[in-house]
Amino acid sequence: MKKSISSRIKITKTGKIIRRTMGQCHFRAKKSTTQIKRKKSNRGLNASKKLIKKYL
């Protein structure tokens, strides 16, 4: 079990894998409002369930 992976992803009730968008908080003052808004939403993870199961 990899704790670093399990803390970064979440498996939903329906089985989808969700991750947080990268680069949100560090040096936020330089980013435009549209960049910040775009990064607020969560993203899906393009990896096989078999690979994810290996790390969880």
Backbone bond lengths (Angstrom), bond angles and torsions (degrees), N, CA, C in turn:
res aa  C-N    CA-C-N  psi(-1)  N-CA   C-N-CA  omega(-1)  CA-C   N-CA-C  phi
1 M - - - 1.459 - - 1.531 109.61 -
2 K 1.291 116.24 128.37 1.463 122.13 178.48 1.523 108.73 -101.81
3 K 1.307 117.39 112.85 1.464 121.53 -177.63 1.527 111.56 -68.26
4 S 1.328 116.99 -32.10 1.462 120.62 -179.55 1.531 111.39 -63.62
5 I 1.306 117.01 -37.90 1.472 121.22 178.96 1.523 110.37 -75.03
6 S 1.325 117.29 -44.82 1.460 120.50 -176.48 1.522 112.72 -65.19
7 S 1.326 117.89 -24.50 1.461 119.99 178.28 1.531 111.69 -81.95
8 R 1.330 117.69 -19.15 1.460 121.34 -176.72 1.523 114.51 -95.43
9 I 1.328 118.22 -19.20 1.462 120.09 -178.69 1.524 110.89 -119.35
10 K 1.335 114.95 159.86 1.451 121.38 177.92 1.518 107.65 -136.25
11 I 1.317 116.73 135.39 1.451 121.61 177.11 1.523 107.30 -100.78
12 T 1.338 116.09 124.15 1.456 121.31 -176.72 1.522 110.61 -79.02
13 K 1.321 115.24 175.06 1.452 122.33 -179.41 1.534 111.55 -61.80
14 T 1.324 116.05 -35.93 1.464 120.88 -179.46 1.523 113.06 -83.69
15 G 1.340 118.13 -6.95 1.457 121.62 176.90 1.511 114.90 102.25
16 K 1.330 117.63 4.42 1.461 120.44 177.56 1.524 109.61 -76.35
17 I 1.317 115.82 151.53 1.458 121.40 -179.79 1.526 108.52 -108.47
18 I 1.322 116.41 123.41 1.457 122.24 -176.32 1.520 109.55 -118.90
19 R 1.320 115.62 140.07 1.458 121.31 176.05 1.522 108.90 -129.26
20 R 1.311 116.24 162.42 1.458 122.03 178.09 1.529 109.01 -84.29
21 T 1.318 117.16 145.06 1.459 121.43 178.55 1.525 110.02 -68.65
22 M 1.332 116.71 139.17 1.461 121.51 -177.04 1.529 111.20 -77.97
23 G 1.308 116.07 156.58 1.452 123.31 171.82 1.509 115.35 69.19
24 Q 1.328 118.10 41.69 1.463 120.53 -177.00 1.517 113.04 -88.66
25 C 1.293 118.22 -48.18 1.462 120.10 -166.74 1.522 114.24 -98.77
26 H 1.308 118.71 -30.59 1.459 120.48 -173.02 1.530 110.17 -75.63
27 F 1.327 117.35 126.35 1.472 124.54 -177.73 1.529 111.28 56.42
28 R 1.298 116.04 49.38 1.462 121.38 -176.16 1.524 112.55 -72.60
29 A 1.327 117.67 -25.20 1.461 121.38 -177.75 1.533 112.18 -64.34
30 K 1.318 116.86 -28.47 1.467 121.10 -179.51 1.523 112.92 -78.54
31 K 1.320 117.12 -18.91 1.457 120.94 -175.48 1.524 111.57 -82.59
32 S 1.330 115.41 149.01 1.465 120.18 178.41 1.528 109.61 -78.60
33 T 1.325 115.87 165.84 1.475 121.31 -179.33 1.518 111.00 -62.53
34 T 1.327 117.10 -38.52 1.462 119.92 -179.82 1.527 111.76 -66.40
35 Q 1.336 117.12 -36.37 1.464 120.34 177.18 1.523 110.83 -64.51
36 I 1.331 116.42 -43.43 1.467 120.98 -179.14 1.524 110.46 -64.80
37 K 1.328 117.31 -43.14 1.472 121.47 178.99 1.523 111.41 -63.46
38 R 1.319 116.67 -39.66 1.460 121.23 -179.53 1.528 111.43 -65.78
39 K 1.322 116.62 -35.15 1.459 120.98 -177.22 1.529 113.91 -84.56
40 K 1.333 117.77 -7.22 1.463 120.44 -179.84 1.522 112.66 -68.44
41 S 1.332 117.83 -33.97 1.464 120.68 -175.65 1.525 111.01 -78.32
42 N 1.321 115.80 154.07 1.459 121.98 177.12 1.512 109.88 -82.58
43 R 1.311 117.17 154.71 1.457 123.06 -177.79 1.522 110.04 -118.44
44 G 1.326 115.09 159.29 1.450 120.58 173.36 1.520 109.88 -80.47
45 L 1.302 116.60 165.16 1.463 120.83 -179.49 1.519 108.78 -114.66
46 N 1.322 117.29 124.65 1.453 121.99 -179.39 1.530 110.18 -90.46
47 A 1.313 115.38 75.90 1.460 120.86 176.26 1.523 107.79 -144.43
48 S 1.304 116.19 152.73 1.452 119.47 -178.98 1.523 110.47 -70.29
49 K 1.319 115.29 150.07 1.466 120.25 -179.94 1.527 111.19 -64.48
50 K 1.331 115.85 -30.08 1.459 120.90 178.17 1.526 111.10 -64.22
51 L 1.330 116.65 -40.52 1.456 121.99 178.83 1.526 111.09 -68.14
52 I 1.316 116.69 -42.14 1.457 121.84 179.19 1.530 110.70 -64.50
53 K 1.329 116.15 -41.81 1.462 121.16 179.07 1.524 111.52 -60.73
54 K 1.327 115.79 -33.50 1.465 121.96 179.35 1.538 111.17 -61.98
55 Y 1.335 115.99 -39.13 1.457 120.33 -178.15 1.523 113.81 -84.99
56 L 1.329 117.67 -21.11 1.459 120.37 177.61 1.475 107.84 -94.69
